[in-house]
């Protein structure tokens, strides 16, 4: 079953390539959406996909790329937007 999640990831997540590595992880796990830095130092991600693929992507987000230190991931389900790619937004 497909679902849509809105994530806010806090910790040491900016200026380390997190968004671009999230894009690579998204393509690896077959999920779609976007990642964007927020002015408060967090990263906001909207992501959609099948349950198992989403779980794999979430597991990646809990660790992040080299240099990341994840403090917290806030998660809420949202409405499907039928993304067809994963984009890095500014």
Secondary structure as the mmCIF struct_conf table of DSSP 4:
data_model
#
loop_
_struct_conf.conf_type_id
_struct_conf.id
_struct_conf.beg_label_comp_id
_struct_conf.beg_label_asym_id
_struct_conf.beg_label_seq_id
_struct_conf.end_label_comp_id
_struct_conf.end_label_asym_id
_struct_conf.end_label_seq_id
STRN STRN1 UNK A 2 UNK A 12
BEND BEND1 UNK A 14 UNK A 17
HELX_RH_AL_P HELX_RH_AL_P1 UNK A 18 UNK A 29
TURN_TY1_P TURN_TY1_P1 UNK A 30 UNK A 30
STRN STRN2 UNK A 32 UNK A 37
TURN_TY1_P TURN_TY1_P2 UNK A 39 UNK A 40
BEND BEND2 UNK A 41 UNK A 41
STRN STRN3 UNK A 43 UNK A 50
HELX_RH_AL_P HELX_RH_AL_P2 UNK A 51 UNK A 63
BEND BEND3 UNK A 65 UNK A 65
TURN_TY1_P TURN_TY1_P3 UNK A 66 UNK A 67
STRN STRN4 UNK A 69 UNK A 78
BEND BEND4 UNK A 85 UNK A 85
STRN STRN5 UNK A 86 UNK A 89
#
